[in-house]
Amino acid sequence: MRSIYSKVVLSLQLIIVYRCQALNITQDIQRCRFGDTDCLIESMNSIIRRYPKGIPSIGMKPIDVVDIMDSQIWNNAQRGPVWFMFKMFDQVNYGFENTTITKVRGFDKNPTTSHIEILGEIPSLIHKGMYTAVGKLLFIQMNATGEFISDFQNFKFTLKLKVLLEYRNNKRYLKMYELVPRVSLDRWIIWLDEFFRENTDLTILVNQVFNAHWVEFWNELEPSILKVFRSVFTRMIEDIFEKVSYDDLFLN
């Protein structure tokens, strides 16, 4: 009986220590009043700079290395003289820790009356991973697998969120049901290794063509790329909304 009692006491002590550690972390976070956009921008940028490894206790994932789900960027019908399929996997982003939030709106007492909006910019967002490419260009058959690296330079984003309020333990929590990203950039640089495994010159030529005409490729692929970014931003935000009540994020 004494052994069971000791284990219970120890468990309670561990819980208390954990909660205190979490509390100490959140005490370092500047809280703002509802609708105080200047304060919110300052607080968000401070958190980004101070916690690139994330804050697990409040659901904030690491932002210095961000895992990305497998994605299919190009998927033409496999018919005719020209078609192409391009998939990416084992992907990560580097550079979110250098984000600067420039504008926010909608963080009011009742955030459901309009949408929440977050604007930010990143000097360089690196995207690395593996790719598979299968296709046909007239008489040339393509079947490649290799590494890729991509650099979105002066990457600017706008996130529009729509949320619902959930009540748990007499507190209000946000439930995000829509996130719409818009992005712009000054330059997109990409390199695909071994696009033609047995012809290095042709691989170099393809990469040169892509980078010389990156705007046309961006316009073609933007809808698919935005789906990837919607998934990335959603995963960054939704756990915070799940773990921390909306009212606890602000000063009463």
Secondary structure by P-SEA (a helix, b strand, c coil): caaaaaaaaaaaaaaaaaaaaaaaaaaabbbbcccaaaaaaaaaaaaaacccccccccccccccbbbbcccccccccccccccbbbbbcccccccccccccccccccccccccbbbbbbbcccbbbbbbbbbbbbccccbbbbbbbbbbbbbccccbbbbbbbbbbbcccbbbbbbcbbbbbbcccbbbbbbcccccccaaaaaaaaaaaaaaaaaaaaacaaaaaaaaaaaaaaacaaaaacccccccccc
